Each structure stands twice: as structure tokens, then as C-alpha cells.
Amino acid sequence: MTTRGDIIYRNASVPARLAKGSSGDVLTMGASDPAWSAPAGAATKEFFAPFTRGSGYQRPLVGDYGEWDMGSGGEWCACTFYIPDDFSSMTECVIVYIPVNTDLRFDLYTDYAAIGEGYNANSASSLAFDVFPTANQMTEINIAGLLSSIAANDYVGVHAICDPARTPDSRFLGVRFKYS
């Protein structure tokens, strides 16, 4: 042993030195001998942020789901959530809703910023977003593209508005966010 952190193990015939690994490395077992390596990919984590305010009305339950009922054009709902410290990259971000009709149009908006930044340091929108879901089935709208510069410790606002040109009847549950 020559360096602090070295390990002695037995190779095929005699005791051998395994030099210490780099910071963050993990000890793994090769075909015959131990070795240091970078940790495997980070596990995917996720959370769900329910919609907490809107101009429609908050129904007590649809089935057993609490939700915002957006039954006429121009009604909206919104939620706010925080991106955790351990965030590295976004895997998926979707709005979860239950459509009543099968021909819908929404305007979708996001703002996100960290402490010390303007509340709308990062803003994006998708206007006249058309969807043709199956009625009364759990449905997702991918909004990851509206959060392209998201970072750890950002606060995020998501806002959905029903387009009055279509019969918008939908029940919005919240936003599901997956990350590693």
C-alpha cells in the first residue's frame, strides 16, 4: 500500500493493491477482481403537483379524484411546484386530466425562476394546443418542451386555459414531473 485509501485484496495468487478510486467512485466486482467505477445512472424520481387554483370550480371528487372542472371556454387552472436540489435532468413532465369531450383546445403557459430571479425569467407557451382524447379516460399532455431550461431550485408555475372556440369540458388533476 502506498496511498491513503488503498485497499488490499487477494488476486489469483497473492495479495494485491487496489489504488484508491476517484471521488464519487463506487467499488464494484469485475469478472475476478474488485475495481472502482463511476456509479450507475441515477434513479428516476417523480412527484405530482395538483392544480390548486382556477376560475372553474373545484369539484369534491370525480370518482375519487379531486380536480378542477373546466366546463366552459376561458376557464383556467394553475399549479406551482419546486424543482428539488437533486434534480439533474427532466425525464418527463405532463399535465394529467380527464376529458369529457373528444375535441379540445387549450392554451398552456409556464413561468419558472430561482430565488433572486424575476418570476418570469423563463416563460413559454403553447397556444391553440389541440388534443383529441378518449372521453372519461385518464389522459396526459406533454409539457416538457415548455420547461426546456429548468434547473434545480426553480419554482415553476403551470397554467392551462380552455379555448372558447371548442367545447372544452375537462377535469384537470395536476402535473406529474419525472427527473433524474
Order of alpha helices (4+ residues) and beta strands (2+ residues): beta-beta-beta-beta-beta-beta-beta-beta-beta-beta-beta-beta-beta-beta-beta
